[in-house]
Amino acid sequence: MNNIRNTLIAALLLCAAAATPAQEVIRLWDGLSKPYYKENSLREREVTVWGTLTVTDITEPTITLYRAQGRNSGAAVLIIPGGNYEVVAIHHEGYDVARVVSRQGITAAVIKYRLPSTRSSDQPGKVPLSDARRALKIMHQQAGSYGINPGKIGIMGFSAGGHLAAVSTLWKSADPEENVNFSAFVYGVTNDSVENMKWLADSLYYRPLTGEEKTNNRLLNLVTRDTPPAFLVHALDDQTCPPEESTFYFQKLQALKVPVEMHLFPRGGHGFGLGHSEDGTDQWVNLFINWVGRLQRK
């Protein structure tokens, strides 16, 4: 009986391993100097915030890359978890999403980015974007190794990660390997409201924004006919990031005839990650996967 039980346990472990997409952790600045970095005593740690496990005090940014499973579409997405620029909700807005997406043939990379902090940088407002751009560059450079079509690399952001994804999308880089072909904002931040400008001053820049920075953060004004296609998700009862963060962006893209798809759920609140069956928000991931498939066929 013990032999049978041990055999069954081993079989179950093998099945579980087979069901988990292959993954690899890549240090973003391995062998390079981290930009906007100053020596500090921070030590990365896990903290539970808003009922979910997050990481903070990150000094060594990485991407965890999940290879596409099954029929590889060639598409890839950089996933940026949220956390108010205070923590990174790496599990429910990162790894959990990557596992689902990669099982549907889309390579997924979850970024654990450095958070803005005056303890670790003299220019904290520039730190997250530098990490996001480095992650995109690595994905382009390693495209052949992971079966990625370099013309099908997108970005997905949640909440504050949605703001970082929007900035990565709309602040065009001179290096084409740092730009994206599509974007997805899940209860993201795109509006230039007074509240948002104060939030950026307090949580990202750690000082009042200059006139140029205010202009650059009026993201809706940066939308053009060349802006990449977008997939937007929001709950109408979101009290943290109002649904206008998505609807205004949708309207701008639609007016310029940029491909855009938006899904608004009556309930769901903020920070629902993969979503919940009781309010229907769990539908958005499959909708996104379907959208990427249709987008790539055009």
N, C-alpha and C positions, 0 to 999 in steps of 0.2 A: 504493500500500500504506500509506503514511504517513497519507493521508486516511482510509482505512478504519480503521486502528488508532486514530486520534484520535477518530473517530466512535464506535467501540466503547467507548473509555475514557470519553468524555463520557456515553454512555448508561448505563454502569455507575455513574458518579458520580451521575447523576440517580436511578437506581434506589435507590442507597444512601441518598440524601437522602430519597426518598419513604418508605423503610422506617423512617426514624428519626422517632419521634414529635416533633411540634412542642413546643418548650420555651421557657420564659421565666424569667429570674432576677429575683426580687423581693426587694429589701432590706427586712428586717422593720421596721426602725425609721427608714426614710427620712423625714427631716424632723422626727423626734421624738427626744427624749432617751432613750437606752438606760437602762433601769432597772438599779440595782445596779452601776453602772459607775463606775470611776475611771480617770483618765488613766494610761497605761502605755506601755511601749516595745515591746510585743509586735508581731510581724509574722507574719501568717499564712504557713504553710509546709507543704509536703507532706513526709511521712516514711513510710518503709516499715516497718511493724510487723506482726509475725505473718505475714510473707510477703505482705502486701497494702498497697496504697498508701492512705494516710490523710491527713487534714489536722489541724493543731493550731494553737494560738495564734490562734484565731479572734477577731477583734474586730468584724467586720461580718457579723452573721448574715443568712442569706438562705433563701429557698425556691426551688428550681428546679422549675417546674411543667410537667408533661407532660400535654398535652391528651389526652382520650380519643380513640381512633381507632376508625374503623368505626362500629358501632352504639353510641352513647353511652348507658350505663345510667343516667346521672345520679349515680351513686355517685362518691365521691372519698375518697382516703386520704392522710393525712399520714404519710410514712415517716421514722422516726427511726433512723438507723444507730447501732450500738454503738461501743465503743472504751474501755470502762472509765472513762469520764469523763476520759480523758487525751488521746484522739484521737477523731476522727470517721471511721469506716470508710465514707466517702462513696461509694465506687465499688461494692464488691461487696455492701454492705448498703443501698445507696441508689440510685444511678443505674441500676445493672444491673436491680434489681427494678422500678423505675419504668417502664423501657422495656417490660418484659414485661407488666406490669399495664395500662399505658395502651393497649397494642395490643389489649387485650381489653375496651375500652369503659369503663374505670375511670380517671378523672382521678387522677393521682398527683403529689404534691408532696414533694420531698426536702428536709428541713431540714438546713442547716449551722448548728448552734447553737453559741453561746458555751460554752466549757468552764469549769467552776468553777476559779478560780485566785485566790489572794490578791494576785497581781500586778495583776489587772484589776478586782477587786471587794472591797468590805468585807463582802459577804454572798454568798460564792460559791455557797452551797447553794440560793439562790433564782434564780440566773441561768438555768440550762437550762429550768426550768419557765416562766419569764417569756417566753423565746423561743418555746417550744412553744405557749403560749397565744396569743401574738401571731400565730403562723403560722395557727392555727385561725381566729382572728378575720378575718384577711385572706381565707382561703378562703371563709368565710361572706359577707364583704362583696363579694367578687368572683365569687360563685357564678353570677350571671347572665351574666357575661362568658365563663365557661368551661363553660357548660352543666352546672353542678353543681346538684343538688337539695340545698338546705341542710339537709334532713332526712335526708340520706344521707351525711354526712361522718364518716369513721372515722379511726382512728389505728393505725399498725403500728410496733412497735419491736423491735429486735434487741439481746439481751444487756443492757448498761447502757441502751441506747435503749429496751429493753423495760421497764426500771424507770421511765424517764421517761414512757413511754407509759402505764404502769399508774398512775403518780401523776397524769398528765393526765386519766385516765379516772375515777379514784376520788376525787380531791380536787375535788369539784364547785366550779365557779366561779359567782359570782353573775351573771356575764355569760353568757347562754346561747350566745353566739357563740364562747365558749371551751371548750365542752363537745363531746362526741362521741356518735355514734349507734351505733358498733360499735368493737370493738378487736381487734387481732391481736398476739399476743406470740410471737415466734420466739426460742426459747431465752432467754426473758426472765427478769427477776428480780421475784418477788412475795413471797417468804417473809421472815419477820422473824427469821431465824436469828442467832445470835451473830456468825457470820462476816460476814453481810450488814450487820449494824449497825456492825461495825468498819469494813467497807469504806466505808460511807456517811460515817462519821466521818473516815476518812483521805482519801477521794477526792472527796467532794462538799461536806461542810461544813467540812473542815479544822479541826475541833475536836470535842470530845465533844458528843454530842447532848443537848439538854435533855429533860426528861421529856415535854414536849408533843411535841417532834419525834420521840421514840421512839414515842409513841402514834400519831402521824400516819403513821409509816412501818411500822406493823403493818398492811400493806395488806390482808391477808386479813380483818381485822376490819372493814374498811370496805365490804366487799361487802354489798349489799342486794338486795332484789327489783327495785330500779330501776337496778341496774348494767347497762350496755349489754351486749349479746350479745358473745361472745368466740370467737376462733379461736386455738387454741394448737398450737404445733409444738415438738418437742423430740427429741433423740436420747438413748437410754437410756445410752449410754456417754459422755455429756457430763461431763467431769471439772471443768469450770470453773463452770458453772451446772447443778447436778444436776437431773434430770427432775422432782424434787419441786416445783421452782419452778412447773411447769405443772400437775402432778397435783393439788397442794393447791388451786390456784386453780380447777381444773375441779370438784373436789369441792364447794367452797363455792358455785359457781354452780349446779351440779346440785341441791344440797340446797335452794336457793331457787327452783328451776325457772326460772332465767335461761338462755336459749338459749346453748349452748356446744358447740363441736366441737373435738376434740383428736386430733392425729396424733403417735404416738410411733414413731420409727424405731429398730430395734435398734442400728444403727451410724450414725455421722455426726459424732460428736465435737461440738466447739463452733465457732461462727463459719463455718458452711458456706454462708451467703448463699443464693443460688439453689439450692444443693444439687448433688449429684453422682449420676450414673446408676448408678455401681457399688454404692452403698449404698441407692439408692432415695430419697434425700432431695430429689432434683430434682422429685419429684411434688408437693411442698407448694404451690407457687405456683398450679398449675392447680386444686388442691383449694380453695385460698383463693378464687380467682375464681369457682368454682362455688358456694361457700358464700355469697359476697356476693350472687350472683344469686338464690339461693334465699331468702336473708334478706330481700331487697328485695321479693319477691313475697308475703311473709306480710302 
